Amino acid sequence: MFFLKMKKIKVSYSMLIQKFHSCTKNFILSSCKGECCCQLPNEKCFLVAIHSSETEKVKKLGGFIENNILKNKTSCQFLTKEGLCSIHLEKPFGCSISPFTLTDDDTLIIRDRYYNFKCFKIRKKRKYAYLAFKKSLENIFGPKNTKKLIDKVKKERKDFIFMISEDIYKKIKGNSAIRKKRISTL
């Protein structure tokens, strides 16, 4: 029998109940135009960290990678003029789990930059982050465990400890380290 190695993380209740508009194709085309794939005015650069396990795949899709960073200027090179992702079904791991990341003390949070986007600022049709970004949570925890996580959020209404596969944990932490290293060199 095969067992996954698991890692304990803390899940921030307050982050999961923030309200965002879901990233539907219609919302992207009519409102946000893929804002999360672009540099914000107060950011030094736009970074897409590419985990070493996906470097070859991203290169085959046409990505230019340098020091584990998707080489770009102010927006992702895969962003279409309409604001859609041209490699949506094969996008890098960091994109597939956005807006979530882990802090230095292993707490699952929403990255600060997402509070500057229309999906957060717009007031109509917003949902709790655990629903608006359910697919991202499924990419982190898997569908079955995401359901358990959502049930726990609804029931406990506080921060809690949850298990994550060690492989996913290492990818999230690795991508964070890549971004931090790049920002420190700017």
N, C-alpha and C positions, 0 to 999 in steps of 0.2 A: 504494500500500500504506500502511496506517495503522499507526503505531508509538506505543505508549504511552510517555510519559516515565516513567522509573524513577528511584528513589532508593535508595541503599544504607542499610541499617540493620544494626545488630548484633542478633543473636538470642541471648538468654541461655539457655544449655543448662540451667543449674541451675533456672531458672524452669519450663522445659518438662517437667522430670522430677519436679516436685512432684506429689504424688498428691492427687486430688480425686475425689469421686463425681460422675458425670455428672448433668446437669440433666434427668433424665427426668421426665415428668409424674408418675409414681408416686412418685418421690423428693420432688418438690416437694409433692405432696398429703399424703404420709405423714410427711415429716421436716422439710424446711426452710421450707415455707410462703412461699417467695419472699423469703427473708432479704436477698438482694442488692438487692431493690427497696425496702428500708427503711433508715432511719437507725440507725446503731449508737450505743450509749450514749456513746462517747467522741467522736463527731462533732458538729460545730457545726450541721450541717444535712444534708439529703439532697439531692443535686444530680444532675439529669439534664441534661447539656449538649445543646442542640439546635443542630446545625450549620445555618447560614443556608440551605443548599440544601434542607433538609427542614422548614423552619418552616411553610410553607403546608400540607404534607401532615399534619403533626402537629396543626395547628389544625383541619383538616377532620375529623380523627378525634376531636375534642373536647378537645384539649389546650390548656391555658392557658399561654402562653409570655410571659415577661418578661425582657428583656435576654439572650436566647438560653438561658434556663433554663426547664425545664418547671416551672411554678409548682406547688409542693406544700408540704406541711408535714413530716411525718415519714416518708412513704412515697410511692411513685409513684401518681399519680391513676389509672393504668390497672391497678393491682394489684387483683385480685378478693379477696373474703374468704377464698377457698380458697388463695390464694397464687399464682395463675396470672396471666399477662399477658393482658389482654383485647384487646390489639392485637398479639399475638405475631408474626403473619406480616408486620406492617407496623411493627414497633417501630423506634425511632430507631437511627441508626447506632451511637452509643456503647453502646447496649444489645446490639446484634447482634455486637459485637466483644469484649464483656466475657468474661472478666476482664482482657483484655490492654490495654496502653497502651504508649506510648513515653516513655522518660525524656528529660530535657533533652539528654542526649548521644546520643539516637536509638537506645536499646537497648530491644528488645521485652521487656517484663516483665509479670508479673501484679500488678495493683494490690494494695497492702498490705491493704486492707479485706477481701479475700477469704480471708485467713488466719484471720479471726474467724468464719467461717461453718461450718455443719454439714457442708457438702460437703467441707471440708478436715479438720475435726476428727473426723468419723466414720471409723472404721477399716475397715469392711467394704466390699467391692466398689469400692474406689478404683482409679483408673487414672492413668497419667501425664497431666499437664495437656494434652499435645499430642493425647491421645485423648479425654479427658473433655470438652475444649472444642474439638474438631476443627472443628465448624461455625463457631465464632468465627474460627478461623484461616482457614477457607475464605472467610469474609466479608472478611478482610484480604488474603489472598494469591490467592484463587481455588482451586478444587478441584485443578487439575493442579499448581500450585506448592506447595500444601499437602502433597501427596503427596511432592514433591521435598524439601520442608522436613523432613517426618517421616523420610524415608529418610536425610537428612543428619544429623539428630539421633541416630538409631540407629547410624549408621556412625562419625561423628566424635567424639561424646561430649565436646564442648567448645563454647564460644561460637563463632559464625561470622557472617560477613557474608552477608546475603541481600537480594534486591531486592524492592522494594515499589512499586506504582504511585504516582506523584507525587500524584495526586488523593486516594488513600486516605491517604497520608502527611499531606497538608495537612488532611484531615478529622480525623485523630487528633490532630494537633498543635493544630488549632483548638479542638477540644473540651477538650483539656487546658488551654489558655489561658483558655477560658471558666470552667472550674471554679476555676482558680487565682485569677482576677480576682474571682470571687464570694466565695471563701473569704477573700480579703484584705480584703473590705469588711465582713465580719461582726465 
